[in-house]
């Protein structure tokens, strides 16, 4: 303050200041402060002690000339707040520059994006909060900032490589590969820069170092992408056609800890590159259940193939933030604006917009990624013209009726070995190596869903003092499993329920009733009785749920038993999507005088399954 260092010297007061700064301009609850300072064993007078540290902070930050010391740390009913007002906070500046740099890169402005990312990285001086002893909350903040720094480095170097700065980058990337010996992206960038500079030996040495480190520390091989890059270096393949000046590249960065999915990646890449038997735009549909990582798979392939499409790579999300489908006309306006059209002069009719987009695309070679499509009807108006173009569509629905050369790639559960590798990437290979059985149990509890593994991994990272066995034990309890799979950045229950909320009410009603039955076998006839609907109506809802990848009919004893993935069942069983009134949510007694089984316990599978789940007793429908 006023050119004078006012950081308190007392270690605990420094931790309080660090936590307030990490949540600047927001109220930090007293419980969070206590948790950060003492964990699960706070002293009896923890609140009083925190108040003492706040007093020490106010005294250290006091501006005696202004007499406003009490305003620097505000007291609120349940905690404290440090308002920054006009003060600068380097973390906030870094995050703003990172966001602006990424936005510039997605608009195809590599030079501007690299400059913004460079400015953000220049704010770093050593490790974050390195002079503060961290508890669980600050440790999580530190880990998050380190990840953001690495991502910023990756993206800035990628932009500089795209601008041709190969020779000047070699030394920097070489140092990064030694600093992060298990980091595949830095290794790939060093191999790329070295190859372009004619230093094939260095490129192959970088690959060999990474492979040796991964084998010794993780027992794993480098990713498919790295192996293919090594093969291209060995074969001496030349770089592909460079991107044309001004070409739009809108793809967001691909995640750095992507693992597995080798077969899916190879099929998509082969389909995008090869000319099919039917002339026209090449289309690849990537479909699968919620949480399987379809978008990330598509992004991995698209980034690999950037140089195959010198006229750019466009991306459009076909759903808005509230989960509703975006009208095709709005998507076409976004695409046309991205390629240089003045949005204010665009027509309103979807047909007119589609013609303009096809006209622009006809003589070009570009890749279009359409993410989260609600069905073929949402995709058809967006398809470009031109045999050299390619489209990748991700969707939870099976895509039927698309024209041209269509390749369908189904994304299933992540194999257990890849799940363990993903968990190691998120929480650190040293932790999973110390507790391999607990790591395997955690992955099993996530049931092959990469989204769930990332969520629990984020929580494990936030608690370095907790063993993996603690988290594995918690996941065994079905009642609390979804709570364990909810991190500050990703709530798996909300994600799954949000995915199913796009379905019609009748389908959601069926999903909720099956979920409430627990492990019981449920048939279409059971549902028709309980929901007072016809069998054809229930069958239509079952078909929708099957197409949406949240339900699977299984033949058992001559009839179809309806199965739901366990995590989806847990999400809907506890989310309140089931009907009010006569919904079977427990052992049910029939009270209707017209029923021959009145006042008897219902033996319907839905009731028995719900009874095993410990739900409350409700009145059943006479038809039961």
Beta strands, then each sheet from edge to edge (+ up, - down):
strand 1: 27-29
strand 2: 74-76
strand 3: 79-81
strand 4: 248-249
strand 5: 282-288
strand 6: 312-317
strand 7: 367-373
strand 8: 390-395
strand 9: 405-411
strand 10: 486-487
strand 11: 490-491
strand 12: 552-556
strand 13: 559-563
sheet 1: 1+ 3- 2+
sheet 2: 4+ 6+ 7+ 8+ 5+ 9+
sheet 3: 10+ 11-
sheet 4: 12+ 13-
end
